[in-house]
């Protein structure tokens, strides 16, 4: 099997993954998964697509991820892995689609408006 290259995005985070057959090792930005994503929740998010398709021990994943925060990065990696799992076997699509792992989440941070404190928050109003 050749290496599969996929991209996943979430907020401003972009993850590029390279999926190849192996023993289940996940490397993120040349660091081990447990080092880069220290909390169990983030590690679960990254492994979610692999565990749902019963492929945790079958593939090695190399990840380059940049932009956004740590949660956005984990969810970008999850989406990229889910897309790669669909390319490995078309049957996986029916497992991952109902869980929403193949849907690009369009929610982004709203821009700050001039004359206001934040995107929607106003400066304090003084009547007198």
Residue pairs with C-beta under 8 A, 6 or more apart in sequence:
1 20
1 21
3 18
3 19
3 20
4 18
4 19
4 20
4 84
4 87
4 88
5 16
5 17
5 18
5 19
6 16
6 17
6 19
6 80
6 81
6 83
6 84
6 87
7 14
7 15
7 16
7 17
7 80
7 83
8 14
8 15
8 17
8 75
8 76
8 77
8 78
8 79
8 80
8 81
8 82
8 83
9 15
9 76
9 79
9 104
10 68
10 72
10 73
10 75
10 76
10 79
10 105
11 68
11 69
11 72
11 105
11 107
11 108
11 109
12 67
12 68
12 72
12 108
12 109
13 65
13 66
13 67
13 68
13 69
13 72
13 73
13 75
13 76
14 65
14 66
14 67
14 76
15 63
15 64
15 65
15 73
15 76
15 77
15 79
15 80
16 63
16 64
16 65
16 80
17 61
17 62
17 63
17 64
17 77
17 80
17 81
17 84
18 61
18 62
18 63
19 59
19 60
19 61
19 81
19 84
19 88
20 59
20 60
20 62
21 58
21 59
21 60
22 58
22 59
22 60
23 57
23 60
24 50
24 56
24 57
24 58
24 59
24 60
25 60
25 61
26 32
26 33
26 46
26 47
26 60
26 61
26 63
27 33
27 60
27 61
27 62
27 63
28 36
28 37
28 46
28 63
28 65
28 77
29 36
29 63
29 64
29 65
33 43
33 46
34 43
37 43
37 46
37 70
37 74
42 70
42 71
42 74
45 74
45 75
45 77
45 78
46 74
46 77
46 78
46 81
47 56
48 78
48 99
48 101
49 78
49 81
49 82
49 85
49 96
49 101
50 56
50 59
50 61
50 81
50 85
52 95
52 96
52 99
52 101
53 85
53 89
53 92
53 95
53 96
55 85
55 88
59 88
61 81
63 77
63 80
65 73
65 76
65 77
67 73
68 76
75 105
78 101
79 101
79 102
79 104
82 96
82 101
82 102
83 102
85 92
85 96
86 92
86 93
86 96
86 102
93 102
96 102
109 119
110 119
110 120
111 119
112 118
112 119
113 119
115 123
116 122
116 123
117 123
